[in-house]
Amino acid sequence: MQDKIRLDKWLWAARFFKTRAIAVAAIDAGHINLNGERAKPARILKLGDQLKIHAPHGNFEVEVCGLSDQRRTAEIAQALYTESKASQEKRQLDQFAKALQPQFDHPQVKGRPTKKWRRKLTAIDAFGEQH
C-alpha cells in the first residue's frame, strides 16, 4: 500500500468505475467532489479524504480508508473506503423509488414505438393505470 495515489486510479481500483477512462470522464464532468471541491484526475488522494461520487449505479459519500492502484476483488475494494450511513440510506431509497417507477418498454418494440403502442403509452397515467 502507498501513502498517496491519483484519484482516477483509486476510483478504478475501488470499483466505482469499470475503466480508468470512464473514471477520468466522470471527474472531468464534475461527478466527483474531493473534500467539497471539484477534483481533477491527477489530484493526489490521501487517507481520510472525503469523496462524493455520482456514479451510474448510485450516489456515494465515502471516506478513504485505504489506498491501492491495483484492481482486486470486490471485498478488497470495499475495504478501501467507508460509506456514511446517510449515503447508504439515501441510495436504498433511490433504488426503491426507481423500482416503483412505471416501465414503458415493450418487448416486441425496437426503436420508435408504433402508433398503437404510442396510444397505449399516452393512455397510462402516473400509477400505471389505463384510462
C-alpha positions, 0 to 999 in steps of 0.5 A: 500500500502507498501513502498517496495515489491519483484519484482516477486510479483509486476510483478504478481500483475501488470499483466505482468505475469499470475503466480508468477512462470512464473514471477520468470522464466522470471527474472531468464532468464534475461527478466527483467532489474531493473534500467539497471541491471539484477534483481533477484526475491527477489530484493526489488522494490521501487517507481520510479524504472525503469523496462524493461520487455520482456514479451510474449505479448510485450516489456515494459519500465515502471516506478513504480508508485505504489506498491501492492502484491495483484492481482486486476483488470486490471485498478488497475494494470495499475495504478501501473506503467507508460509506456514511450511513446517510449515503447508504440510506439515501441510495436504498431509497433511490433504488426503491423509488426507481423500482416503483417507477412505471416501465414503458418498454415493450418487448416486441418494440425496437426503436420508435414505438408504433402508433398503437403502442404510442396510444397505449403509452399516452393512455397510462397515467402516473400509477400505471393505470389505463384510462 
